[in-house]
Structure formats: structure tokens, C-alpha cells
Amino acid sequence: MEWVLVLVAVAAWVLRVAPLTRAEGAFGYPIDYDEGVYFSASALLFQGHWPYRDFAFVHPPGSLLLWGPAGASVSWLGVSAGFTLARWMAALCGALSVWCVGRLALRMWGPVAALVAALVYASHPELVLVERGPFLEPWLNLACLAAANMWLACSRHGRQEPRWGWTGILLGVAISVKVLGGIWLAAALVAPPAGTSWKSRAGLVLTVAGTLVLLVGPFLWRAPSSFLSEVFLFQALRPGDGELSRLGRLRELFPTSRGVGVGLALLGLALVVRRLFQRTGEERSAERFAAVAYGLTVFAFLTSPSYWSQYNAYLAGPESLLAGLAAAALQGGFQAHRPWAARGVAVLLGVAVLVPPWKSLCWGVLAQAPEVVALRRFILQSVPPRVALFSFEPAWGLAGGHLPPVISGAPLVVDSYGEMLLGALGSGARFALVEDAFQTPAAQARVREVLARSHFVVVAGRGRWQLSEESQHWLHARFVRRFLTEGVDGLDLWEQVPAPEVRP
């Protein structure tokens, strides 16, 4: 069965990298705002600019270190090659996660569970999109799933205690990427393998803490106040954004685009709840672990101030495991009463999980970003590489070979969205919606500073959304539109005339 899991993982990798192999490479496929932020922040870190101290970053710093091979390569290979490497690294993370999901399900519940779990994860539409770029989730999921393999494997291999050392290191890495990685630590503590001692649980917690000290400590030491306000207070106090309705979020969490996988996961969750009230000596730590991680993740998404469907990528791990559990239970039921049909049920379930997401997966493979390609060509031909080019979405600057500009006397703005919200929240006011926060003078101030010292600016839809009407008038009075004719909506490039005297 191991070789089948390897084949599924390879197929998942091909699915993820396929659209990156076209003529325009990594920039011919749509680039999300978050991809630009995380890659740019990693590249700047390896050029000596520290998050929290030198620029705002609203997550723990683990992802910046993990994307380090791509971020560090910018200095000698260039921005385009570095970003391309990051996208291929994300796809590799996805393939490894598929293998981790299948391997854990195989150990716990058998080959049918392994196949279904791996296929559910490999074809998860939101996850496939995320595992094509430098988001948080590729590393977050891989660290969590590898930790689950370490923590739970002892229950089927005669070990008396779980591998709490490796589990703690991996969970520490996960939490250093995103605070929600702590959900899997909670699952490990609530649902440990049978016979796990308090010594192992304490060792797990201490190892997680030690890993966080090593990974996060240097950043906290350099800018303790900014670190705490950006990583914790910002997330707690941020205005609502994305899908605000709880009902709308439930529709996104349980969509028809992955209906069979979701249905199996909910069936698996029901089995776990039912077995909680049964007296049995059988080891069930893995299913309780998956149920706790699943339930806490759904709860976190429903109660978070902001939510977008790409968040579902973090739900894919426990969802896939629960789907595998349910598939094994269904196949086991047929095996007991209709042995002749058991193998057919296993094949049918494997095929069925691939049917609902098929259209979304095809759309993802065929998706293109012609507007980014056009802007990229214009910047490479018309904008000198050493001038200050600021983009409201870092990805638009990356397409033309420009990182967020480091300008003497001006703030370094990597995440314009986060920077402006931090400014608004720093005024002491609280806002129900991000649109209200963006309109305040406190939100506009630091972005106006960097705009005033930038030679070129890419505004587009995000810039028009985040800039107040007054700031837009101020920008149009200083800048001339050079790319896309006036009145045409899209990615527009503006040049300040006369050009500022400073250079990055």
C-alpha cells in the first residue's frame, strides 16, 4: 500500500505544479495577496530587515524562515527565480502532506482509510490553490501532519510512549508559522495514545516551548512591543473582513465542491462521538485526535473576526483523516455482511471523493493571470530596476522584479493591508469593518509617507479600496498614469512627476 500512497502524492504534486509550467512560469498563474506578503517578508529578512522591528508582520515569523531557501535566493538569483522556487516548494510541501495523511491513516485504520484520506487531501480544492504558492498553510499542514504521525504511531508499533521530542519540535514549528497551529497541540494533549504518561505530555509541552524560544525568541527580543501588538493584539482587535455571516461561513466550510469528502468527514466525526459512549479496550486515540483538531478548527473559523475560503486549507488535514476513518468503517461493514462487495465499495469511495472537486480542480489548472503578465512586461521594459516601486499588493511588484522598496527616511511597508489596520487600531478607535478603519487619517499616514518617496506606484483595485478619497486625490495630483489608459480598470502603474530625489 505504501507505493500507492507514493503514487497519489506524486499525482498531487503534478496537479499543483501543472499550471506553473506554462510559458510565463510562476507569474502566469494568479498570485494571491498573501503570497506576495510572505515571500517579500522572507526575502527582506534575509537581506537584514527584521519583521516587527523594520516592518509590520501580523503572524509569527516561522514561515519567513521556512521560505528561507527561496527568500535568500533573491540576492543571487533575482526576485523572479526566488518566487518561482517558493511556488515549487509549496507544491512539494503538498505532496509530502498527502503522503503523511495516507501513512497515518494506513497505520491507524488500514489501506482503505489510507487511500481515501490521501485522495481527499490531494483533491481538496482550496488546499490545491494554496499549495501552489508561499502561503502559511503548506508548511503549517506539513508540520502538523508530521507531528501527528510521530505522536500517534506508537499505539500500533508496541511503543510504550509516543515520540514526544520530535512531536514537540514539529508542533513548535507549526505554532511559529501560525498561532492556530496550537490546535494540534491541544489535540495531542486531549487525545494521547493509551498509556501516555504525564512525563511525556510535560516533555511535549516543554519541547514545543523550547522550539518557539529558538525560532521566535530572536524576533521577540529585537522588538517585543511590536511583536506582541502585531501578532496577538492585531488578530484580537482587527475589524471584520471577508465572509462575516456565520451561515455563510458554514456554507464555505462544508461546500458541495468537496461534498463526498465532507460527508465522509462528518460521518467519521459522528462515529467518534458515538464511540465515546462505548466501553471498548480498542485504541482510539487517532480518531479522537482528528475529531478534536477538526472541531477546534471549525470553531476558530466561525468565531474569527475575518474569514476567507482559503482558510479551509488548514481544515484539510483532520477532514481527510476523518473521511478515511469513515471509509474504513463503511468498508468494514460490508466486509462483515457482504464480503463480495467490500472491495467494490473501497474502489467506489476512492472514485467518489474525486468527482465533486473535479470542476474546481480543472478551473485551477487552467487559470491564468494575463493582467499580471502584461504589467510584468511593462515594468521590466520601462522601469529601472533600482528605483523605488511601491505596490499595494507586493505580488505586482514581484512580477516586475521589485521587492517592497527600502527608502531612507520612509517606512518599509510590506503588508499595506496590515500596516493600515495597525495604524487605525493604534489610534485607540475600534471598527466593525475594515472599510471604516481604512478611511481614518491614522490608517493613511504611513502609506502616504512611502507613496511620497516612491518613484512608481501600482494602485489597482486594492489601492483604490484602501486609500481614502482624499488620499486618492493627493496621489493623482502627484503621479501620472503610465500603464493602462485612463478609465480602464486593472493593474495600473503610476509615476511621480517630478521624481523624488531618494532611491531605495
N, C-alpha and C positions, 0 to 999 in steps of 0.2 A: 504493500500500500504506500510505502514511503515514496516510491518512484512516481506514483500517481500524483501525490502532493507536489512533487517537484515539477511535474508537467503542468499542473494547474498554476503554480507560481510563475513558471516561465510564460505561460499564456497570459497571465495577468500583467506581467512586465511588458510583453509585446503590445497589449491593449493600451497601456499607459504611454508608451513611447511612440506609438504609431504616428500620431499627429505631429510629433516633434521632428520627424524625419523628412518633412517636405522641404521644398526649395528654400524657404525663408527660415527654416530651422526653428529654434525656440521662440523666435519673435513672430512667427506666422500663426501661432496659436494664441487665443485670447489670454491676456495676463491680468490677474486679479490685483486689486489694490494692495492686499496684504502681502502678496508675493513680492511686490516692489519694495515694501517697507522692510520685510525681514531680510531680504537679500542685501539691500542697501545698508541696513544697520550692521550686518555681519561684515560686509566689505569695509565699512568705515572703522569698525572696531579693529580690524587687522591693519588699518593704516594709522592707528594710535588714537582714535577718537572714541571715548568711552560713553556708552549709554548711561542715562541718568545724570552724569556729570556734564557731558558736552552736548547731548541731545536727548529729547524725550523718547521714552520707550515704555509702553504700558503693559509689558509682560516680563516675567523673569528672563534672565539672559541666556538660558541654556540653549535655545535654538540658534543663537548667534554663534555659539561655539561649535555646535554640531554642523552648521552650514559652513564652518570654517574652511574646509578644503576649497569650496567654491569662492567664498568671500576673499580668502587670502590670494587666490589665483589671479584676482583682478590686477594686482600690482605688476605681474609679469606677462599675463595672457590677455589682459584687457577686459572691459566690462562685458562685452558680448559673449566671450568664451566662458567667463565666470558664471554668468547667468545660465548659459546652456548647460554647464556642468551641474548647477544646482537642480535644474529640472530633471536631468537624468538621474541624479542622486535620489530625488524624490520617488521616481519610478522604481528604483532598486529597493528603497525602503518598503514600498508597497508590496513588491514580490516577496520580500523576506517576511513581512507581516502575514501574507497569505499562508506561507509555509508554517509560521508559528501557530496560527489559528488551527490549521489542519492537524498539526502534530499534537497539540494539546487535546483536541477533540478525539484523535485516534487513541491516545493514551487513556483517556477517561471513559469513552463510550463506544469505541470501535470504529471500523472502516466506514460505515455508512455516515456516521456523525462527522467523521473527518472530511469526507468528500463534500457533503452538503455545507458544512461550515466554511470550508475553503472556497467553494463556489459562491456562497452568499457574500463573503468578504470581497472576493475578486471582482464581482459584478456590481457591487454597491455603487449606484450612480454618483452620489455626492462625493463619495470617497475616491472614485476613479478620477474625478476632476481635480481634487485636492492633491492626489498623488502624482500630479504632473507638474508640480512646482514647489518652490520653497515656502510652504505654509508651516504651521506648527504641527499639524496632525500627523504627517508622515513619521516624524521622529517620536512624537508622543505615543502614537499607537504601537509602534515597533517596540519601544521601551516597555510599555505596559504589558504587551503580549509576551515578550521575552521573560518579563518578571513573573507572569502567571505560570509559564512553563517551569520556571525554577521553583516556585513556591508549591505548586500542586503535584509535581512529578513524583515526589516521594511516596505518595499514597498508593502508587501502583508498582513501585520498584523496591519494596521492602525496606526503605529507609525509615529510621525512627524519627528523624527531624527534617524539616524542609531546608533547602539551601538558603537560609535567611541572609547570608552575606551577599551573594550575588543578587538576590531579590531586592535587598535594600539599596544596593548600588543602582540597579536599573530603575527602581521607583524614585530614587533621588534624582536621577536624570530626568525622568518624566515630569516630576514636580518643578524642576528647574526650567522646563520648557513652558509649562502652563500650570497654574495653581490647581486646576481641575484634575491634574494627574494624581492628586491626593485621594481621589475617589477610589482608585485601585489599591492604595494603601489601606483605606478603610475596609475594602472588601477582603483583603488579606488578613486583617486583624479580626474581622467579624466571622469569616468563614475559613479558618485554617484547617489543614489536614488533621484528621483524627490523631490524637496523641501529641499534638504540638505543645511543647512546654511553654511556660511563661518566659523562660530564659530565651527561647527562640523568638518569641514575639518582642521581647525587650531588645534583643540583638537586632531584629529587623528595624525597629524604630530608631535605634541609635545609629545604625548604618545609613539609613535614609538621612538623618540629621547630619552625619559626618559628610556624606556626599554633597549635601546642599551647602555646607560650610565651604567645601573646596570649590564648588562651581559658582556659587552665588556670593560667597564672602568677599572676594576682591571688589566686586561691583558695589556691594553694600558699604564697604569700608570707604570707598572713594566719595560716595555721595549718599549718605544714609537717609537724609531727609527726602531728597528727590526720589530715591528708590522706593521708600515706603509710600509716598504720596502717589507715585505713578503706577506702581504695581498693585497696591491694595486700595487706597482711598479713591483713586480714579474709577476702579471697577465697581466699588460700592456705591459711589455717588453719581456715576455717569447718567445722563438723561436717557430716556427710552429711544431705541432706534431699531430698524428692521421690522420684523413682524411683532406687533405689540399685543395682539389678541391671543389669549390662551387657547381658544378654539382654533385659530389659525395656526398656531404653533403645533398643536396636536395633529392637524392635517399634514403639516410638513414633516413631523416626526414619524408618522405612520402613513406614507403616501402609497398610492396604487402603483407607482413606478417600481416599487420593490415589494409588491403585495404578498407574494408567496413567502419570501424571506421573513417579512414582518409577521405574517400569520404563523409561521413555524416558531418564530421567536416568542410570540405571545403564548402559543401552546406550550413551549418549553417553560416559560415563566409560570404558567398555570400548573404544570407538573411539579415544579419546585415547591410552589405554595402548598399543593396537595400533600406532597411527601413530608412537609414539615410536621404534619399532624399524624404521621405514621411511625410506628415503632419498628425500626429496622436496624440491623447491625451493618448494613452496607454503607460503604464510604460514599458520601455525597457532598464532599466539600467543594468539588469543582462546580457543580451546578448551583450551589448556594453562592459561591464566589461570583459566578456570571450574573446571577439574579441581583445581587447587591450592587454590582457595578452598573448594571442596566438601569435599575430603579433609581439610583442616586444620580445618574447622568440625565435621565429624563426629568427628574425633579429639578436639577440645576438649570436645565434649559427652559423649563416652564417658569421659573422664578427669576431668571436673569433679566436685568433691565434691557438688554439687547439680545436679539436672536436673528440669525440668518440660516438658511437651509444648509449651508456648508458646514455648520456646527455638527450636523448629523454624522460627519465623518468620524467623530470621536465615539459615536454610539455604535459604530460598525463592529467593533471587537466583541463586546458582550452580546450584541444581537446575533452575530454569526455563531457564537458558541451555544446560545440557547436554541437557535434553529437546528444546529447539529444534534443537540440533546433530543429535541422533539422528533427529528428524523429517525434517530436510533430507536426511540420508543415506538414509533409507528411501525418500523420495520420489524422490531421485536414482537409486536403484537401479531403481525401477520405470520411471523416465523412460528409462533406458538400454535396458531389455529389454522393457518393455510400456508404451510411451508413452500408449496409450489409457487405462490405469488410473492414471496418475500423479496426475491431478487429483482423481480419486475418493479416492485414498489420502490426499491432503492434507486433504480435507474430513473424511474418516473420522477421522483423527488429531485434528483440531480438536474434533470432537464427542466423541470417546472420552475425552479428558482431563477433560471436564466431568461425565461420568457418575458415577465413584466418589465425588466430594465432594458430590454433589447433596444427599443426605440431611443431611449435616453443615451445608451452607450454609443449607438450609431451616430447620433447628433454630436456627441462629444468628440468622436474621432474625426468627423467631417468639419467641425467648427474651425473658422478662420478669423483672422484679425486684419483685414486689408487696410483699415484706417491706421493701425499701428505701423504696418509695413510702409505705408506712404509717408507717414511722419518720420519714420526711421531714415528713409532715403533722403528726405529733405534736410534733416539735421546733419547727416553725415556729409552731405554735399555743401551745405550753406552755413553751418555754424562751426566756428573754430573749436577744436577740442578743449582748449584751455580757458575758454570764457565761462562765466557763471551762468548756468542754465538751471532755473528752478521750475519744478513741475509739481502740480498739486497731487498727481499720482506719480510716485517715483518711477514706476514702470515705464512711463512715457519718456522720461529722461534716459533710463537704462537702454531703451530701444535705440537711442542715438549715441550711445556710448558715454553717457554722463551720469555720474553719481550725484546725489544732492550736493549743492555747492558749499564748500567751506570758504567763507568770506570773512576776512579780517574785520572785526567790529560789528558783524551781523550774526544773529543766531543761526545755528545749524539746525535746520528743520528737515527731518526725515519723514515723519508721520504728520502731515499737515492736519489731518482729522484729529488725532490725539493731542497735538500741540494746541490747537484752537480750543478744544474742550477743556484742557488743563487750564488755559488762560481764563476761560469763562468760570470754571469752578473755583479757581484761585481768588476770584473777586468776592467769594462768600455767598453768592447767589446760588439758588437751586432751580433746576429747569425740568419740566416734564418731557420735553422733546429736544432733540439735538438742534433742530432748526431754530428754536428760541435762543439756545446758547450761542450759536454762530453769529447771531445778529448783534451781540454785545460788543462794545468797544474793547473790552478786555480780551475777547476772543480774536479780534482783528489785529491787535497791536503787533505781536511778534512776526506774524506773516507779512504785515505791511513793511516791517523793517527789512526782511530778506528780499521782498519784492523791490524795494527802493534801491538795493545794491546789486540786483541781478541784471545781467545784460539781456537775457532771453527768459521768457516765461511761457510754459504750456498751461493753459487755463482749462478749457473744455468744460464739460458738464459738472465735474466735481468742483472746479474753481468757482463757477457761477453759483453753485449751491452753497458753498462755504463762505464766499465773500458777501458782505453786506452791499446794499445798493450804493452806499456812499463809497465803499472801497472799490467797487467796480468802476464808478465814475472817475475816481482817483487814478486807477490803473489805465483807463482809456485815455486820460489826459496826458499820460507819460509814455505810453507804449503804442507802437504801430504794428498792426497785424501783418505778418509776413507769410503765413501759411494758412490756406483756405481763405476764400474770398469772403468779404463782409456779408453777413446774413446766412452763411452756410453753417449748419450745426455739425460739430465734430471735434476732432483734435486740432486745436488752433495754437499756433506759435506766435508770440508777440515779442518785438524787440524794443528796448528802451532807447528813446532818441531825445537828447544825446545820450550816448552810452555812459554808464557810470565809470568812474575812474578806477574803482577797485577791481581786482581779479581774484579768483579762488586760489 
